[in-house]
Amino acid sequence: MLNIAILDDYGRVALESADWSILPAGSRITVFDRHLSEDEAAVALAPFDVLCAMRERTAFPRSLIARLPNLKLILMVGRALANLDTAAATEHGVILVHSDFARPAFAAVSNATPELAWGLVIASVRHIARADRGLRAGGWQDTIGVILAGKTLGLLGLGRIGRRMAEYGRVFGMDVIAWSQNLTDEAATAVGARRVDKDTLFAQADVLSIHLILSGRTRGLVTARELGLMKPTAHLVNTSRGPIVEESALIAALRDGRLAGAGLDVFDAEPLPTDHPLRSLDSVTLTPHLGYNTRETMKAFYGDMPEAIAAFAARAPIRVANPDVSARTR
């Protein structure tokens, strides 16, 4: 019998998002619908053979993997997880299985994050979250927004999501500029954007939206210096990863009025601590890492997990991300 844990199912949609009936007879599934700290996870997950991870919601450092004596298989969404110690998993004989991106269900998920990002753009420049809070508290109009048409959209990164954002910006009548370390004039022009240097991007953008993966060269890429180049009327939107922006510098710029506002879906620490200063800033629109969190996306993410678990149970694992994993000995 396989003892299976589905982790961080905040929306409680995992069981309806895949056909779990194909699992071997006697398999037992337990769903965890809240985030577990490492110490909580070490206790709660100790009995399980299989863990179904949802992106990077739960971290799997060496210290946690070493405390899970029964663990044999981790299902990952994506080809790898930045917060999973692959070497430790391999040394402990834990097989890592990645998603099947050839499945048709994955075709639609690329729209999820840019749609949310554009929602944050509008919410930030029109103060929608603040207006909603005020209205519910008995108030009425107490702020004023701006029109996007004729303004400049700056894209930090022009990959798959950035290119979609460029399309949205053009539809809204915005001038679109972009920068990333390897961006060419030709690639920018192909999507109706104009490549500029990094300083110009920050200085000219009325809305600066971030669309880079988190890596060694992008961590801390946006510092107090870059934020200081921005107009005091500008808004920053981040749906990529929190650590790309120096959080303390962003908070200071917002508190001091050196930025008009921000729309943030990602943070250095997730879930965002209840006493975090971002929660108290009226000029910030916050969402709890909803970028990929749609019904269509979850069906794609969970949809191929039962197949992979069944293959593992049949001793023929598929889509193995760490092929050097040794045979399970403990």
Beta strands, then each sheet from edge to edge (+ up, - down):
strand 1: 3-6
strand 2: 28-31
strand 3: 50-52
strand 4: 73-75
strand 5: 95-97
strand 6: 152-156
strand 7: 175-179
strand 8: 194-195
strand 9: 207-210
strand 10: 235-238
strand 11: 261-264
strand 12: 284-286
sheet 1: 2+ 1+ 3+ 4+ 5+
sheet 2: 8+ 7+ 6+ 9+ 10+ 11+ 12+
end
